[in-house]
Amino acid sequence: MSDDSVLAPGADPRDQADSPGPFPAPDLPTSVARNVVAWTRNNREHTDAAADRTWAAEGITWGVFGVPDESIGSPLGDLAGLDVVELGCGTAYFSAWLARRGARPVGVDPTPAQLETARRMQAQTGIHFPLIEAPGERVPLPDSSFDVAFSEYGASLWADPERWIPEAARLLRPGGQLVFLTNSVLVHLCEPQEGVVGEALLRPQAGMYRIAWPGEDGEEYGLSHGDWIRLLRRHGFEVLDLVELYAPPDAATHGYYDYVTPEWAAKWPAEELWVARRQN
Ligand SMILES: C[S@@+](CC[C@H](N)C(=O)[O-])C[C@H]1O[C@@H](n2cnc3c(N)ncnc32)[C@H](O)[C@@H]1O
């Protein structure tokens, strides 16, 4: 597969100063353009500088508290030789970890600055795989071309589930696995507009779907467990597992994603990881 960037050769996407890129597009939710702006800034403030460290990590870890993959039963399994698509890859460190383990990843993300960091890291490390500039809602890749689709806080949190779940189903071969990590329902319910997640329910679960943040902080999507299960089943998935992630005992507050403390996340799950299989 070829690199499908829409940037001019040699262009630095960070020069576009928080531009929403080719979005908004009439057939996509307005959250796509808002989230590209949010993640262009996030790249400048954090993810570009963190990429040397995240790409170099030896072990696979999940989420803001770095939960070791083995401690939750390695939900992706052995991916050697498999075609894997990461929906919302960001700087693509997770795909790089999987490439080092023999998988054939393709990273998909709508934010040019994030993909530019991924390209810089590919050149630096010699770990190359295709990077596609697109949102999870509309992925320009063929039907039934992947064994695994996954997302660690990419499409799973930032793309419209009514649009990206059917895209994941379309991209997967029959029997293929969908694995995604996102905020827990409790975090969605207890996260204030500003500040850290507390012990009060601040948002109704009834009708929860799109959660817009003030200013240029973008728009997340959060569903109740029942709504996730019905959506997945509607698009031909069998739900295999729902792993609720707690902060490990030695966890420290994440230096940048500090919206939830390790003390809170040791008592309640801050994150949840879904494992589903596309039925034949
Ligand atoms: C937290 S990063 C995920 C990558 C990485 N696992 C990480 O934790 O840094 C979130 C990524 O989601 C991407 N994103 C935003 N809107 C998206 C959409 N509609 N579809 C797919 N990804 C999206 C952003 O561009 C950003 O790179």
The ligand as an SDF file (V2000), in Angstrom:
LIG
                    3D

 27 29  0  0  0  0  0  0  0  0999 V2000
   -4.3180   10.1140   21.9530 C   0  0  0  0  0  0  0  0  0  0  0  0
   -3.9250   10.1150   20.2270 S   0  0  0  0  0  0  0  0  0  0  0  0
   -3.9800    8.3760   19.8790 C   0  0  0  0  0  0  0  0  0  0  0  0
   -2.6630    7.8920   19.4540 C   0  0  0  0  0  0  0  0  0  0  0  0
   -1.8150    7.2650   20.5150 C   0  0  0  0  0  0  0  0  0  0  0  0
   -2.2400    5.9240   20.8330 N   0  0  0  0  0  0  0  0  0  0  0  0
   -1.7200    8.0970   21.7500 C   0  0  0  0  0  0  0  0  0  0  0  0
   -2.2700    7.6950   22.7890 O   0  0  0  0  0  0  0  0  0  0  0  0
   -1.0820    9.1630   21.7100 O   0  0  0  0  0  0  0  0  0  0  0  0
   -5.4520   10.6270   19.4960 C   0  0  0  0  0  0  0  0  0  0  0  0
   -5.3970   10.6720   17.9760 C   0  0  0  0  0  0  0  0  0  0  0  0
   -6.7280   10.5680   17.4810 O   0  0  0  0  0  0  0  0  0  0  0  0
   -6.7290   11.2580   16.2790 C   0  0  0  0  0  0  0  0  0  0  0  0
   -8.0960   11.5570   15.8250 N   0  0  0  0  0  0  0  0  0  0  0  0
   -8.8120   12.6890   15.9860 C   0  0  0  0  0  0  0  0  0  0  0  0
   -9.9800   12.5910   15.3460 N   0  0  0  0  0  0  0  0  0  0  0  0
  -10.0040   11.3610   14.7750 C   0  0  0  0  0  0  0  0  0  0  0  0
  -10.9300   10.6850   13.9410 C   0  0  0  0  0  0  0  0  0  0  0  0
  -12.0810   11.2330   13.5820 N   0  0  0  0  0  0  0  0  0  0  0  0
  -10.5960    9.4460   13.5030 N   0  0  0  0  0  0  0  0  0  0  0  0
   -9.4340    8.8670   13.8680 C   0  0  0  0  0  0  0  0  0  0  0  0
   -8.5250    9.4730   14.6540 N   0  0  0  0  0  0  0  0  0  0  0  0
   -8.7990   10.7040   15.0920 C   0  0  0  0  0  0  0  0  0  0  0  0
   -5.9150   12.4940   16.5490 C   0  0  0  0  0  0  0  0  0  0  0  0
   -5.4730   13.0890   15.3600 O   0  0  0  0  0  0  0  0  0  0  0  0
   -4.8090   11.9370   17.4100 C   0  0  0  0  0  0  0  0  0  0  0  0
   -3.6560   11.6770   16.6530 O   0  0  0  0  0  0  0  0  0  0  0  0
  1  2  1  0
  2  3  1  0
  2 10  1  0
  3  4  1  0
  4  5  1  0
  5  6  1  0
  5  7  1  0
  7  8  2  0
  7  9  1  0
 10 11  1  0
 11 12  1  0
 11 26  1  0
 12 13  1  0
 13 14  1  0
 13 24  1  0
 14 15  1  0
 14 23  1  0
 15 16  2  0
 16 17  1  0
 17 18  1  0
 17 23  2  0
 18 19  1  0
 18 20  2  0
 20 21  1  0
 21 22  2  0
 22 23  1  0
 24 25  1  0
 24 26  1  0
 26 27  1  0
M  CHG  2   2   1   9  -1
M  END
$$$$
